[in-house]
Structures are given as C-alpha cells and as structure tokens.
Amino acid sequence: MIVVNAIIESTESDIAAMKEAIREMETHSRREAGCNDYTFSVETSNPNVIRVTEQWENMAALAAHFAEPHMAVFQQAMAANPPKSVNAKFYEATEVSGPG
C-alpha cells in the first residue's frame, strides 16, 4: 500500500475559496481504481493548514491518479489560490493489526 501525507499551508480565505475544488477532488479520487482512502482535513488548532491523507493499492494507481481530469481542476484551483507551502511525503506501508 502507498500512503501519502501532505500538508498545505494556506489562509482561511483561500481554503474557503477552494472548498468546492477540494470536495470534488475527494469525491472523484475516492472513486478511482486503487484508491482506498482520500481525505482532506483542516487542522482544528490551525485553520490555515490542510492535511491530505491518501491510501493507494500501489504506485501504478497513484500515478494514474495524477493524470485524472479532476487533478487538473484541483491544480487550477491551487494556482488561483496559491498556498504558502506544500509538503507531501509518500510511504510504502504494510498494514498491521494494532495492539490488543
């Protein structure tokens, strides 16, 4: 499994302006083959930070995601509301049972 953790630093007003693009990105991404989870969240302690958590079956599914039309729409929304920073990390993970 591929896990993506991204942090987008922005402003409350830019995040609000992107709300529809974020909703569309979440909705369409979750329907993609190989997508197990795709979630945006705004930090409760810092409303200027969006966290994106993704789970993909493999790198091929993630690579295909970057070519989807809704990715281009989201990138346009980001360009219209440029974030202060974007930091994305990609991990190859194996799911394990928790303690107990």
URHUHU-V746947 format. One record per residue. N is the residue number from 1. SS is DSSP state (H for helix, E for strand, - for the rest). NEAR is the number of other C-alpha atoms within 8 Angstrom. Layout:
n: {N	N}
ss: {SS	SS}
near: {NEAR	NEAR}
This chain:
n: {1	2	3	4	5	6	7	8	9	10	11	12	13	14	15	16	17	18	19	20	21	22	23	24	25	26	27	28	29	30	31	32	33	34	35	36	37	38	39	40	41	42	43	44	45	46	47	48	49	50	51	52	53	54	55	56	57	58	59	60	61	62	63	64	65	66	67	68	69	70	71	72	73	74	75	76	77	78	79	80	81	82	83	84	85	86	87	88	89	90	91	92	93	94	95	96	97	98	99	100}
ss: {-	E	E	E	E	E	E	E	E	-	-	H	H	H	H	H	H	-	H	H	H	H	H	H	H	H	H	H	H	H	H	-	-	-	E	E	E	E	E	E	E	E	-	-	-	-	-	-	E	E	E	E	E	E	E	E	-	-	H	H	H	H	H	H	H	-	-	-	H	H	H	H	H	H	H	H	H	H	H	H	-	-	-	-	E	E	E	E	E	E	E	E	-	-	-	-	-	-	-	-}
near: {10	14	12	12	11	11	12	13	11	13	10	8	6	11	10	7	8	11	8	7	10	10	8	9	11	11	8	9	11	10	7	8	5	9	15	9	9	12	8	10	7	10	10	5	4	7	10	11	12	13	12	13	12	13	12	14	10	9	8	6	12	12	8	8	10	7	8	8	6	10	11	9	9	11	8	8	10	10	7	6	9	8	11	7	8	9	7	8	7	8	7	7	7	5	5	4	4	4	3	2}
